[in-house]
């Protein structure tokens, strides 16, 4: 084999490998799906800090917020319940830009429900959309006149006849105490300014409890893009 022919052969192999790598990269590009759960670290506001203080876990990420992805007319939105606005349909870009890391990356992680729950997603989203403009529940009570973020997501599925055992998420008696059993200062201040008693022991849920569900799989981290 001549030297020129050998060089041409090597370049041809290199080109094929390069094209293959680029093709694989395109296949690996993350695609959001209807019903994906977007878990978020929303920052250092009063509510966010208090939630993380009482629900923090030993895992690498701790969350203060969760919403559900939905697509409408080719555009992506997040159905969520947030302070001041209540239940709303937020454009995905606005949601991802809400709180970024020092490297200008969205502190948002995406989880996907197991296949068993895919048939429930359309009705779950309808449940949320039917409650647009319902107030945010800043007292964190388990009722239907107002909703906090994880309460909304839980009820989007429990409203469809799923039993508590079938629901992809758990509820627990909520605690606002530290490891010594005393109310955490952040929550004492929070409820004092609202002239409300701390609802210790009331049934509820939170983003970190949802994130620990064995019925979801984390599929993407926007902070690592």
GIURNOR-V509227 format. One record per helix or strand of 3 or more residues. SS is the DSSP state (h for helix, s for strand). FROM is the first residue (numbers start at 1). TO is the last residue. If there is no record, write none. Layout:
((SS & FROM & TO) (SS & FROM & TO))
This chain:
((h & 3 & 27) (s & 37 & 40) (h & 46 & 55) (s & 65 & 72) (s & 75 & 82) (s & 86 & 91) (h & 92 & 96) (s & 108 & 113) (h & 115 & 129) (h & 149 & 158) (h & 185 & 193) (h & 207 & 211) (s & 216 & 221) (h & 222 & 224))
